[in-house]
Amino acid sequence: MAIMNPDRVSAHLQSCRITRIECYRFDPEFGRKLKLREEADVCGLIAISTTTGVVGFKEFAIPTRSLAGDLAMWAALFQRLKGLSLVDCIGYSQLKQEAWGQVRVELMESALMNIVEQINLGLDDIELPGKWDRAFLFHHAQEYVSF
């Protein structure tokens, strides 16, 4: 598959906006099955939907101590990204690094970079990969939050 023209990618990144952010916390058994989870880790998936239909995602395993409260409280800081362009999201997460902490910033930037990679390859209207369809995710979710 050919890589898109850099000018077109840049324009696409400016016009592509975040429409939805979903966080799934997997049940402990499923986390072990995926080999994401150590005993003291919380694992799950973040999915970021865009106006172009591309969905960026990133699996995560974070130390329990990094998740103060429940998933909704932990992920609530991401709500401010909804409606922003991809370029603005990356800049915003860098500005909030101290308040968010390294774990959240790295998770968000990884999911955003997944979107950028898909756009760079000229992929549009990409849903979550087959192994991550929403019914499957809900079946294994211990917690779910969507903005």
C-alpha positions, 0 to 999 in steps of 0.5 A: 500500500502506498504512503500518502503525500506528506502535504495531504497527510498534514491537511488530513491531520488538521481536519481530522477531529476526535469524535469519541474516546472509549476506555475498556478495562478488561477483567483480570482473567482476560488480561492474563490470557492476553499476557498484558496483565501482571498481578499488580496491573490493570489492563484494557484498551483505549479506542479513539474514533475520528470524523474520518471514521478511522479508529486508533487504539492501544492496549494497555497494562498500567500499575494499579497504583497509577489508577486512582479511583475507577476507570471513569475518574482516571480517564475523565481527563481525556474528555477535553480532547473530544472535538480537537484535531489530531495535531491539537490533541498531541500538543494538548497531551504534551501540555498536560504531561505533569497533571496527567502523568507519564502513563496517561500521556504515553497511552494517549499519544500511542493511540493518536499515533495509531491514527496517524499511521493509518492516515499516512497509509491512506486508510480511511473508515477503519474500525477496530480490528476484528479481534476488538469488535465492540461485542467482544470488548463488552463481553470481557470488560470489567469497566467501560467509559465513553466520552 
